[in-house]
Amino acid sequence: MLQRYSECSAPVSGAIEKDRIILMKNEVYRLPQTHREIQVLSGIAWITVDKQDIILHSPEKISLRSSKNFAVISALKNMPLILAVCSTVDS
């Protein structure tokens, strides 16, 4: 059951919008291209982007470089994955 929580209710131009994503075993999340900052709050993340696999453990974080491809994220092991993802919001 994918859950998403926004930590910014009314973003302004240039503001950073943070969302919290919760993934359970066997769930996959396609990260929007506007979101490039990822931090693992709990669990282990398997991130695939541009034919590259990245494994992040809590509390690691990464800034993905701009890409025309989406990043795909899933949880490893048999535990929930909780992520904080950020984007820059332009109006």
PLY file of the C-alpha trace (Angstrom):
ply
format ascii 1.0
element vertex 91
property float x
property float y
property float z
element edge 90
property int vertex1
property int vertex2
end_header
0.00 0.00 0.00
1.77 3.12 -1.29
1.28 6.11 0.97
2.29 9.68 0.19
2.35 12.60 2.62
3.19 16.16 1.62
5.07 18.25 4.17
4.30 21.51 2.32
0.64 22.40 1.99
1.02 25.51 -0.20
4.37 25.62 -2.01
5.63 28.95 -3.33
7.75 29.55 -6.41
11.26 28.14 -5.91
10.32 26.44 -2.64
11.38 22.91 -1.84
8.46 20.48 -1.63
9.07 17.37 0.48
6.94 14.25 0.23
7.10 11.15 2.36
6.67 7.88 0.46
5.98 4.54 2.16
6.48 1.34 0.16
5.72 -2.18 1.31
7.24 -5.43 0.00
6.65 -5.96 -3.76
5.59 -2.33 -4.37
7.34 -0.16 -6.94
7.30 3.65 -7.14
8.17 5.66 -10.24
9.79 8.86 -8.97
8.59 11.95 -10.84
11.36 13.60 -12.85
10.88 16.78 -10.81
11.97 14.93 -7.66
15.74 14.49 -7.54
16.56 14.36 -3.79
15.91 11.09 -1.94
16.56 10.22 1.70
15.85 6.83 3.24
14.17 7.38 6.61
13.65 3.68 7.32
14.43 0.45 5.48
16.55 -0.25 2.41
15.84 1.29 -1.02
16.67 -0.18 -4.42
16.76 2.67 -6.95
17.19 2.11 -10.68
17.79 5.02 -13.05
19.65 5.24 -16.36
20.54 1.51 -16.26
22.24 1.99 -12.88
21.21 0.33 -9.62
21.68 2.17 -6.34
21.14 0.68 -2.87
20.53 3.10 0.01
20.18 2.23 3.70
18.60 4.42 6.36
19.59 7.34 6.84
21.50 7.67 3.55
20.46 10.21 0.93
21.26 10.92 -2.69
20.84 13.71 -5.22
20.06 12.22 -8.61
21.34 14.11 -11.62
18.83 15.33 -14.15
17.73 12.64 -16.55
15.10 12.12 -19.20
14.36 8.78 -17.52
12.31 8.12 -14.41
13.91 6.56 -11.34
12.17 3.40 -10.11
12.27 2.65 -6.38
11.37 -0.48 -4.44
11.89 -1.81 -0.92
14.47 -4.50 -0.23
14.13 -7.16 2.46
10.81 -7.82 4.10
10.37 -4.41 5.72
8.58 -1.17 4.85
10.60 1.51 3.09
10.02 5.11 4.14
11.51 7.84 1.93
11.62 11.61 1.94
11.71 12.95 -1.61
12.14 16.60 -2.59
11.54 18.73 -5.63
11.87 22.38 -6.54
8.48 23.88 -7.29
8.20 26.55 -10.00
4.99 28.48 -10.59
0 1
1 2
2 3
3 4
4 5
5 6
6 7
7 8
8 9
9 10
10 11
11 12
12 13
13 14
14 15
15 16
16 17
17 18
18 19
19 20
20 21
21 22
22 23
23 24
24 25
25 26
26 27
27 28
28 29
29 30
30 31
31 32
32 33
33 34
34 35
35 36
36 37
37 38
38 39
39 40
40 41
41 42
42 43
43 44
44 45
45 46
46 47
47 48
48 49
49 50
50 51
51 52
52 53
53 54
54 55
55 56
56 57
57 58
58 59
59 60
60 61
61 62
62 63
63 64
64 65
65 66
66 67
67 68
68 69
69 70
70 71
71 72
72 73
73 74
74 75
75 76
76 77
77 78
78 79
79 80
80 81
81 82
82 83
83 84
84 85
85 86
86 87
87 88
88 89
89 90
